[in-house]
């Protein structure tokens, strides 16, 4: 019997060759894998990311108010941007090469926030400003909340649908640049250009806060393989498996450190999940990765915080 991860790899590889591949993948995720529902688990995961970014800003951002933010990797549901709105950010930008969201997804996200607030569950993740929460309620209470543009303007969110290597932003204009589960989907040649661009737009004493998932994403739904399964493949074999719909760069923590160093970005702090060396040893690791120690290859997730100099 063919493994689940192989079947998904075949489907995504096929979709990647089709016109409008991202749109087709959306319908595949929505109706087949059920991967685009705003579940409580997904919502809370994104709230934890928002809280971590805000905690890092409070700790490392020199006590300045958070006004201008930029997110890399917009995704389907603007959980983190709305969390920043509730926190009090003035101008919230989010950039991606493809716009995956729309008015219905924004409305769904607003309602999820209000449900959590009404149930007393939101405060465990976020201290929302009362006036911003009231604005969110007023927006949801309107019989017709309007277009996508009307909703995003009310939430102080600006969507930038473009390449993040060439941002239409002035130098030193952003307080916080952040991302969640995004870097691992960007190939090194592109990250090498994105990081200096982020360095350009972040103001002195501003912060970059990026959460990276270094695990094999096929293992998220196929429990027959480990989170290190993709480390067994040579670069040429992985190129055959990988796809442009949801690419995985397989970079290890050492690779990200080198990319930061090459961009002239200090790593002010790391919060790493060490993973499991025992699990890593359950399968072969290709020689391509063997310049790293087992502990370096085993790191499964991590936050990188960088304060601009």
Beta strands, then each sheet from edge to edge (+ up, - down):
strand 1: 68-72
strand 2: 91-96
strand 3: 157-161
strand 4: 174-180
strand 5: 202-213
strand 6: 269-273
strand 7: 301-307
sheet 1: 3+ 2+ 1+ 4+ 5+ 7- 6+
end
